[in-house]
Amino acid sequence: MSKNHSLTIMVLSDSVGGTASNVVHAALSQFPNVEYELKNFPFIREQSQLQTVLEKAKKFNAVILHTFVDTMFVDMIESFCFEQDITCIDVINPLIKEVTAQTNTMPQHKPGANHMLDDKYFDRISALEFAVKYDDGKDPKGFLEADIVVLGISRTSKTPLSIYMANQGYKVANLPLMPESSLPDELWQVDEKRIVGLTNEEEMLSNIRRERMISYGMNPETPYSSMERIRREIQFAEDLYNKLNCKIINVSSKSIEETSAIIIDSLNNH
């Protein structure tokens, strides 16, 4: 299917600009046939910088998204866009105004407040270091310290899930499962409520593993990608999950974000 239109979208921010960029990607994912170029202009702190960027927006006839909280910059953007007939979307201030109205609390109007080096930031860094240290069962002692222990056979997205959840501040350790491998004693000491077993559909696993072998320049027709081998691995894993009495998640039709949300919801309900 061919692309049929294009857009230039400019994200302007007094900080990183990640919030508005995420909004752009989420919205444009609904339009797979629309080509777009996203231009980011972060850390704009001077009026002269902003004016230069606005002139570029005029040149490209761009759609502007911004996350400024300083009213002087907001007014400058809105005035320019009104005069030049440019579409301008204020991503954050409508909600700030609503919170102010409903809580009778004034905002800080502090640029980059969402990215300050607070305790949550350092918790995320610590969790990321933990996820790397205890990835792929490198040290089973990590299971006893982890908030979540993720189990799964090869290509069930254990590591990506661990890193994603670490970015949310959870300490995650994971363990790859194979019928031939021995299980560490520490696994049986973990509270079942903190263990998650991942599984997948046989055919999907076979396809993923075949593609993996091809990417390595190897023959995809190996025992690793055979249905018989995969069936045996899945059965081994599911038998273990039942013995552990842990939560089981089939990731075949789920994104990392969906799987993470299910796990967090399960933790919060125990």
Disulfide bonds with the S-S distance in Angstrom:
none
